[in-house]
Amino acid sequence: MTQSNILGLVALAIGALLLFFAWRASTTPMDQMSEALTGRYTGNTMWYLIGGVGAAAAGIGLLALGYIRS
């Protein structure tokens, strides 16, 4: 397993963890009320979503790069 594959798996795991935290944060009553009134999630939930999607995309990219090179 190459270093790129290992880093890709780690980034993908971190992205999945952040997306799980975003899902949990979005189901809280305060966040649901905020989303119902403003149409947006709270700042913390958005950062979890952005970080999770970014880390997951980076992980998938690193995994693809590792498989292409080998």
Stockholm file with secondary structure:
# STOCKHOLM 1.0

chainA/1-70         MTQSNILGLVALAIGALLLFFAWRASTTPMDQMSEALTGRYTGNTMWYLIGGVGAAAAGIGLLALGYIRS
#=GR chainA/1-70 SS CCHHHHHHHHHHHHHHHHHHHHHHHHTSHHHHHHHHHHSSCCHHHHHHHHHHHHHHHHHHHHHHHHHHHC
#=GC SS_cons        CCHHHHHHHHHHHHHHHHHHHHHHHHTSHHHHHHHHHHSSCCHHHHHHHHHHHHHHHHHHHHHHHHHHHC
//
